[in-house]
């Protein structure tokens, strides 16, 4: 049967209608509040007059980061017992931003979306007008991470001590094009680079997994960093900071590399710092980039004055320890910054939306800045429905902020970060907010002078509370486990 006669047959008509309807069902448009409307219709919302705008995510996920159409107006007294006093005269650290790790796998999935879909999701993530969530900080890997489809470095030819064949081509397929698109949307986004491993031939075990950097290769590896930053700049991508080594106390990932505190201090003071200085690089050097259970590691590195002169600050994860470790390191060296650079959400066959929302909001979005962090990055931006891509031996249950398959799903970390990234832009300053039992919170003043308060109800029952600013009060309430951002 010819194609024309088939399409005019009864069976052909049914199939064509089915394909048209299926295509329509896969379309989605963004609502002004930041959610998606799968009918493809945008329904404008006329909001009531209010002094305080209020975005909500409920623990049961029935509301996910949606502006509430309620009037929250300041009055001379409050009606609730608890009061969160926000004090813009108390100022702390300046914020660099909130965002995700743009892994090689994330870039691969995004770059293979149809052009319109790719443009739409990148604007949703990175544009900063009222419709989008305005991510302002990204972490990328220097070479491959375990969430690339395969392991690579930029100098895989053994013995290339002069790095004559240094080549960032593996990043040009997906990562660099996606970064360039993001920079076109948000030219001010801050980018952090982290290596999972040096090239295998520079290591004591000649493997991508584990091993340490050979002392004889310290100078070569410092030059490797310089060449990388220069190559990325040639692509129009300037990194704000790098960490010396991702998770230097764990050698079981693929790729990975172990580096002790004394080795890191020796590498920074003798090789990496001087190499950056000689090349006139202004990219910040961050140390540690591992768990909060070992604050003695960054303190040991910072105690070396020759290394310390080159170091901007320390980076942390929270797979072990307590978020207060950031304050421990800050107090030891208050002139050095602290950063929060990685925390995953694990994929599960059960619905973990509520516990993940609560834990990550309390410890990361609220806890890290309260302990002096200048940023918060979650791991990672995107996976497919099977948690791919990842290397052999890499993380097989890391749940991205997005799941990209035949459609795009937004997962819990998307909403966790959105509660901060949409409102707390780079250059915002953390300000005072009072401690109230059961209501962890953090407050900011933005460069435009707006005040932002993020509140978690960590209990199981609804709590009413006041927000006090100056001599005025506004009363709100949150169901147990829910998160709110208030802006005025």
C-alpha positions as CSV (number, residue, x, y, z in Angstrom):
1,X,0.0,0.0,0.0
2,X,1.3,3.5,-0.8
3,X,1.9,6.0,2.0
4,X,-0.8,8.2,0.5
5,X,-3.5,5.4,0.4
6,X,-2.5,4.2,3.8
7,X,-2.9,7.7,5.4
8,X,-6.4,8.0,3.8
9,X,-7.4,4.5,5.1
10,X,-9.3,4.1,8.4
11,X,-6.3,2.7,10.2
12,X,-4.1,5.5,8.9
13,X,-6.5,8.2,10.0
14,X,-6.7,6.7,13.6
15,X,-2.9,6.5,13.9
16,X,-2.4,10.1,12.6
17,X,-5.0,11.4,15.0
18,X,-3.3,9.5,17.8
19,X,0.1,11.0,16.9
20,X,-1.3,14.5,16.8
21,X,-3.0,14.1,20.2
22,X,0.1,12.6,21.7
23,X,2.2,15.5,20.5
24,X,-0.2,18.0,22.0
25,X,-0.1,16.2,25.3
26,X,3.7,16.4,25.5
27,X,3.6,20.2,25.2
28,X,3.9,22.4,28.3
29,X,4.2,26.0,29.0
30,X,5.4,27.8,32.1
31,X,2.9,29.5,34.4
32,X,3.9,32.9,35.8
33,X,4.4,31.3,39.2
34,X,7.2,29.0,38.0
35,X,5.2,25.8,37.7
36,X,4.1,24.1,34.5
37,X,0.6,23.8,33.0
38,X,0.4,20.6,31.1
39,X,-2.7,21.7,29.2
40,X,-0.5,24.1,27.3
41,X,-2.7,27.1,28.4
42,X,-1.3,29.9,30.5
43,X,-4.0,31.3,32.9
44,X,-3.0,34.8,34.2
45,X,-3.4,35.2,37.9
46,X,-4.5,38.5,39.3
47,X,-2.9,38.7,42.7
48,X,-4.4,40.6,45.6
49,X,-2.6,43.6,47.0
50,X,-0.1,42.5,49.6
51,X,2.9,43.9,51.4
52,X,4.6,40.5,51.5
53,X,4.7,38.0,48.5
54,X,4.6,34.4,49.6
55,X,5.8,31.3,47.7
56,X,5.0,27.8,49.1
57,X,6.0,24.2,48.7
58,X,4.0,21.7,50.7
59,X,5.4,18.5,52.1
60,X,2.7,16.4,50.4
61,X,3.9,18.0,47.1
62,X,0.3,19.2,46.3
63,X,1.8,22.7,46.0
64,X,5.3,23.0,44.5
65,X,6.9,26.4,44.6
66,X,3.8,28.4,43.8
67,X,3.0,32.0,44.7
68,X,0.1,32.2,47.1
69,X,-2.7,34.6,46.3
70,X,-3.1,35.9,49.8
71,X,-2.8,39.3,51.5
72,X,0.0,39.5,54.0
73,X,0.0,43.1,55.1
74,X,2.1,44.6,57.9
75,X,0.3,45.8,61.0
76,X,1.4,47.3,64.4
77,X,0.9,44.0,66.2
78,X,1.0,40.3,65.5
79,X,-1.6,37.7,66.3
80,X,0.7,34.6,66.6
81,X,2.9,33.6,69.6
82,X,6.1,33.0,67.7
83,X,7.8,35.9,66.0
84,X,10.7,35.8,63.5
85,X,12.4,39.2,63.8
86,X,14.2,40.2,60.6
87,X,16.9,42.8,61.2
88,X,18.5,44.3,58.1
89,X,21.0,46.2,60.3
90,X,22.7,42.9,61.2
91,X,24.7,41.9,58.1
92,X,26.9,38.8,57.5
93,X,28.4,37.3,54.3
94,X,27.7,38.3,50.7
95,X,26.0,35.6,48.7
96,X,27.4,34.3,45.4
97,X,24.4,32.2,44.4
98,X,22.4,29.0,44.5
99,X,22.3,26.3,41.9
100,X,23.4,22.8,40.7
101,X,26.2,20.8,39.3
102,X,26.0,20.9,35.5
103,X,27.6,17.4,35.0
104,X,28.7,16.2,31.6
105,X,25.7,13.9,31.7
106,X,23.3,16.8,32.5
107,X,24.8,18.7,29.5
108,X,24.4,15.6,27.3
109,X,20.7,15.3,28.0
110,X,20.0,19.0,27.7
111,X,21.9,19.4,24.5
112,X,19.9,16.6,22.8
113,X,16.5,18.2,23.5
114,X,14.8,19.7,20.5
115,X,15.9,23.3,20.1
116,X,12.7,24.9,21.3
117,X,12.5,22.6,24.4
118,X,16.2,23.2,25.1
119,X,15.7,27.0,24.9
120,X,12.6,26.9,27.1
121,X,14.2,24.8,29.9
122,X,17.4,26.8,29.9
123,X,15.3,30.0,30.3
124,X,13.2,28.5,33.0
125,X,16.3,27.5,34.9
126,X,18.6,30.5,34.4
127,X,16.6,33.6,33.4
128,X,15.9,36.0,36.2
129,X,12.6,37.7,35.4
130,X,9.4,36.9,37.3
131,X,8.6,33.8,35.4
132,X,11.8,31.8,36.0
133,X,13.9,30.5,38.9
134,X,17.1,32.3,38.2
135,X,19.9,29.8,39.0
136,X,23.0,31.9,39.6
137,X,25.8,29.3,40.4
138,X,27.0,26.2,38.6
139,X,29.6,23.6,39.4
140,X,31.2,21.7,36.5
141,X,33.9,19.0,36.5
142,X,37.4,19.5,35.2
143,X,37.7,16.4,33.1
144,X,35.0,13.8,33.7
145,X,33.1,13.3,36.9
146,X,31.3,10.0,37.6
147,X,28.2,11.5,36.0
148,X,29.8,11.5,32.6
149,X,29.1,8.5,30.3
150,X,32.9,7.7,30.3
151,X,36.1,8.6,32.0
152,X,38.4,11.2,30.3
153,X,41.0,13.9,31.1
154,X,42.4,16.5,28.8
155,X,45.8,14.9,28.7
156,X,45.3,11.1,28.4
157,X,48.5,10.5,26.5
158,X,50.9,9.0,29.0
159,X,54.1,10.9,29.5
160,X,53.0,14.2,27.8
161,X,54.9,16.1,30.5
162,X,54.8,19.4,28.5
163,X,51.0,18.9,27.9
164,X,51.6,19.4,24.1
165,X,48.5,17.4,23.4
166,X,46.3,19.0,26.0
167,X,42.8,19.1,24.6
168,X,39.3,20.0,25.9
169,X,37.5,18.5,22.9
170,X,35.4,16.1,25.1
171,X,33.7,19.2,26.6
172,X,33.0,20.7,23.3
173,X,30.4,18.2,22.4
174,X,27.8,19.1,25.1
175,X,29.1,20.9,28.1
176,X,30.6,24.0,26.4
177,X,27.7,24.6,24.1
178,X,25.2,24.4,27.0
179,X,27.4,26.7,29.1
180,X,27.5,29.2,26.2
181,X,23.7,29.1,25.9
182,X,23.4,29.6,29.7
183,X,25.8,32.6,29.6
184,X,23.8,34.1,26.8
185,X,20.8,34.0,29.2
186,X,22.7,35.0,32.4
187,X,26.2,36.5,31.6
188,X,26.8,36.9,35.4
189,X,26.4,33.3,36.4
190,X,29.3,32.1,38.6
191,X,31.0,28.8,37.6
192,X,33.0,26.6,39.9
193,X,35.3,23.8,38.4
194,X,36.3,20.7,40.3
195,X,38.6,17.8,39.1
196,X,37.6,14.3,40.1
197,X,41.1,13.0,39.1
198,X,44.3,14.0,37.5
199,X,45.2,12.1,34.3
200,X,45.9,8.5,35.3
201,X,49.6,8.6,34.2
202,X,50.2,11.4,36.7
203,X,49.0,9.2,39.6
204,X,50.7,6.7,41.8
205,X,48.5,3.8,40.7
206,X,48.1,4.8,37.0
207,X,44.4,4.4,37.3
208,X,41.3,6.7,37.1
209,X,40.2,5.3,40.4
210,X,42.0,6.2,43.6
211,X,45.7,6.7,43.9
212,X,47.5,10.0,44.6
213,X,49.2,12.7,42.5
214,X,52.9,11.8,42.0
215,X,55.1,14.6,43.5
216,X,57.1,14.6,40.3
217,X,53.9,15.6,38.5
218,X,52.9,18.6,40.8
219,X,54.3,21.2,38.4
220,X,52.7,19.4,35.4
221,X,49.3,19.2,37.1
222,X,49.5,22.9,38.1
223,X,50.1,23.7,34.4
224,X,47.1,21.5,33.5
225,X,44.8,23.7,35.6
226,X,46.2,26.8,33.9
227,X,45.8,25.4,30.4
228,X,42.2,24.4,31.3
229,X,41.2,27.8,32.5
230,X,42.8,29.5,29.5
231,X,41.1,27.0,27.1
232,X,37.7,27.7,28.7
233,X,38.2,31.4,28.5
234,X,39.0,31.0,24.8
235,X,35.4,29.5,24.6
236,X,34.0,32.6,26.3
237,X,33.7,30.8,29.7
238,X,35.5,32.3,32.7
239,X,35.5,30.3,35.9
240,X,35.0,32.2,39.1
241,X,36.7,29.4,41.2
242,X,38.2,26.0,41.2
243,X,38.6,23.4,43.9
244,X,41.9,21.5,44.1
245,X,40.3,18.1,44.3
246,X,36.8,16.7,44.6
247,X,36.4,14.6,47.8
248,X,40.2,14.2,48.4
249,X,39.6,11.7,51.2
250,X,37.7,9.2,49.1
251,X,39.4,7.1,46.4
252,X,36.6,4.7,45.5
253,X,34.7,6.6,42.9
254,X,35.3,6.4,39.1
255,X,37.1,8.8,38.6
256,X,38.7,9.8,41.9
257,X,42.0,10.8,43.5
258,X,43.2,10.9,47.1
259,X,45.1,13.9,48.4
260,X,45.9,14.5,52.1
261,X,45.8,17.9,53.7
262,X,49.6,18.1,53.8
263,X,49.8,17.1,50.1
264,X,47.2,19.7,49.2
265,X,49.0,22.4,51.1
266,X,52.3,21.5,49.4
267,X,50.6,21.5,45.9
268,X,48.9,24.8,46.4
269,X,51.9,26.7,47.9
270,X,54.6,25.3,45.7
271,X,52.9,24.9,42.4
272,X,49.2,25.8,41.8
273,X,49.2,29.2,43.5
274,X,52.4,30.3,41.8
275,X,51.2,29.0,38.5
276,X,48.0,31.0,38.7
277,X,50.0,34.1,39.7
278,X,52.4,33.7,36.9
279,X,49.6,33.3,34.4
280,X,47.7,36.3,35.8
281,X,44.7,34.2,36.6
282,X,42.1,35.7,39.0
283,X,40.1,32.4,39.4
284,X,39.8,31.7,43.1
285,X,41.4,28.6,44.6
286,X,39.2,26.6,47.1
287,X,40.5,23.7,49.2
288,X,39.0,20.6,50.7
289,X,35.7,20.0,48.8
290,X,34.6,17.2,51.1
291,X,32.5,16.3,54.1
292,X,31.7,18.3,57.2
293,X,33.0,15.6,59.5
294,X,36.6,16.6,58.9
295,X,36.9,20.3,59.4
296,X,40.5,19.7,60.6
297,X,41.5,19.1,56.9
298,X,40.9,22.6,55.7
299,X,42.2,24.1,58.9
300,X,45.4,22.1,58.4
301,X,45.8,23.5,54.9
302,X,45.0,27.1,56.0
303,X,47.4,26.8,58.9
304,X,50.2,26.8,56.3
305,X,50.8,30.5,55.7
306,X,52.6,30.0,52.4
307,X,49.6,28.0,51.1
308,X,47.0,30.3,52.7
309,X,48.1,33.4,50.7
310,X,46.7,31.7,47.5
311,X,43.5,30.4,49.0
312,X,40.1,32.1,48.9
313,X,38.3,29.6,51.1
314,X,37.1,26.1,51.8
315,X,34.4,24.0,50.2
316,X,32.1,21.4,51.8
317,X,29.8,18.5,51.3
318,X,27.4,17.0,53.9
319,X,27.5,13.2,53.4
320,X,29.1,13.1,56.9
321,X,29.3,15.5,59.9
322,X,27.2,18.5,60.7
323,X,26.7,21.7,58.8
324,X,28.1,23.7,61.7
325,X,31.6,22.6,60.6
326,X,31.5,25.5,58.2
327,X,31.3,27.9,61.2
328,X,34.2,26.0,62.9
329,X,36.4,26.7,59.9
330,X,35.1,30.2,59.5
331,X,35.9,31.0,63.1
332,X,39.5,29.6,62.7
333,X,40.2,31.7,59.7
334,X,37.4,34.4,59.4
335,X,39.2,36.2,56.5
336,X,38.7,33.1,54.4
337,X,35.4,32.2,52.7
338,X,33.4,29.0,53.0
339,X,31.3,27.4,50.3
340,X,28.8,24.5,50.0
341,X,29.5,22.7,46.8
342,X,27.7,19.3,46.8
343,X,24.8,17.3,48.2
344,X,22.8,14.7,46.4
345,X,19.2,13.6,46.5
346,X,19.0,9.8,46.2
347,X,16.6,8.2,43.8
348,X,14.1,5.8,45.4
349,X,11.2,3.6,44.5
350,X,9.2,5.3,47.3
351,X,8.1,8.9,47.5
352,X,10.8,10.8,49.5
353,X,9.6,14.2,48.5
354,X,8.7,15.3,52.1
355,X,11.8,14.0,53.9
356,X,14.2,15.3,51.2
357,X,12.4,18.7,51.1
358,X,12.8,19.0,54.9
359,X,16.3,17.8,55.3
360,X,17.8,19.7,52.4
361,X,16.0,22.9,53.2
362,X,17.0,22.8,56.8
363,X,20.7,21.8,56.3
364,X,21.5,23.3,52.9
365,X,19.3,26.2,51.9
366,X,19.0,27.5,55.5
367,X,21.8,25.7,57.4
368,X,24.7,26.4,55.1
369,X,24.2,30.2,54.8
370,X,23.6,30.4,58.5
371,X,27.0,28.9,58.9
372,X,28.7,31.5,56.6
373,X,28.5,29.7,53.2
374,X,28.4,32.0,50.2
375,X,26.6,29.5,48.0
376,X,24.6,26.3,47.9
377,X,25.0,23.7,45.1
378,X,23.0,20.5,44.8
379,X,24.1,17.4,42.9
380,X,23.1,17.4,40.1
381,X,21.0,19.2,37.4
382,X,19.7,16.3,35.3
383,X,19.5,12.6,34.7
384,X,17.4,10.3,32.5
385,X,14.7,8.1,34.0
386,X,17.4,5.4,34.7
387,X,19.8,7.8,36.5
388,X,22.1,7.8,33.4
389,X,24.5,8.8,32.2
390,X,27.2,7.7,34.7
391,X,30.6,6.0,34.4
392,X,31.0,2.4,35.2
393,X,31.2,2.4,39.0
394,X,29.8,5.9,39.2
395,X,26.6,7.0,41.1
396,X,23.7,4.9,39.8
397,X,21.0,6.4,42.1
398,X,21.7,10.2,41.9
399,X,18.4,12.0,41.3
400,X,18.7,15.1,39.3
401,X,16.7,18.3,39.7
402,X,15.3,17.3,36.3
403,X,14.5,13.9,34.9
404,X,14.8,14.2,31.1
405,X,13.2,11.4,29.1
406,X,10.3,11.7,26.7
407,X,9.2,14.6,28.8
408,X,10.9,16.7,31.5
409,X,10.0,16.1,35.2
410,X,11.0,18.5,38.0
411,X,12.1,16.7,41.1
412,X,12.4,17.8,44.7
413,X,15.8,19.5,44.5
414,X,14.5,21.8,41.8
415,X,12.0,23.2,44.3
416,X,14.5,23.3,47.2
417,X,16.9,25.5,45.2
418,X,14.2,27.5,43.6
419,X,13.0,28.8,47.0
420,X,16.4,30.6,47.2
421,X,17.7,31.1,43.7
422,X,14.6,33.0,42.4
423,X,15.0,35.7,45.0
424,X,18.5,35.7,46.6
425,X,20.6,36.9,43.7
426,X,24.4,37.2,43.6
427,X,25.4,40.2,45.7
428,X,22.6,39.7,48.3
429,X,23.7,39.9,51.9
430,X,22.5,37.6,54.7
431,X,20.9,39.6,57.5
432,X,19.7,38.9,61.0
433,X,16.7,36.7,61.7
434,X,15.7,35.3,65.1
435,X,15.8,31.7,66.1
436,X,12.3,30.2,66.7
437,X,11.8,26.7,67.8
438,X,10.5,24.4,65.0
439,X,10.9,27.1,62.4
440,X,14.4,27.2,61.0
441,X,14.9,30.3,58.9
442,X,17.3,32.6,57.1
443,X,17.0,36.1,55.8
444,X,18.6,38.3,53.1
445,X,18.7,41.8,51.7
446,X,19.0,41.8,47.9
447,X,20.9,44.3,45.9
448,X,17.6,46.0,45.0
449,X,16.8,46.4,48.8
450,X,14.2,43.7,49.0
451,X,14.0,41.5,52.1
452,X,13.8,37.7,51.6
453,X,12.9,35.2,54.4
454,X,13.0,31.5,53.9
455,X,11.2,29.4,56.6
456,X,10.7,25.7,57.1
457,X,8.2,24.2,59.5
458,X,10.1,21.2,60.6
459,X,7.3,19.8,62.8
460,X,4.3,17.7,61.8
461,X,1.5,20.1,62.7
462,X,0.6,23.6,61.4
463,X,2.4,26.5,63.0
464,X,1.3,30.1,63.0
465,X,4.0,32.8,63.4
466,X,4.7,36.5,62.9
467,X,7.3,38.0,60.7
468,X,8.5,41.1,62.5
469,X,10.3,43.8,60.5
470,X,11.0,47.1,62.3
471,X,8.0,47.8,64.5
472,X,5.5,46.1,62.2
473,X,4.2,42.5,62.0
474,X,2.6,40.2,59.5
475,X,1.1,36.8,60.5
476,X,1.4,33.6,58.4
477,X,1.1,29.9,58.9
478,X,2.8,26.8,57.5
479,X,1.6,23.2,57.5
480,X,4.1,20.6,58.9
481,X,7.1,20.0,56.7
482,X,6.3,22.8,54.3
483,X,8.7,25.5,53.1
484,X,7.9,29.2,52.4
485,X,9.8,32.1,50.9
486,X,8.5,35.6,51.8
487,X,9.6,38.7,49.9
488,X,8.9,42.4,50.7
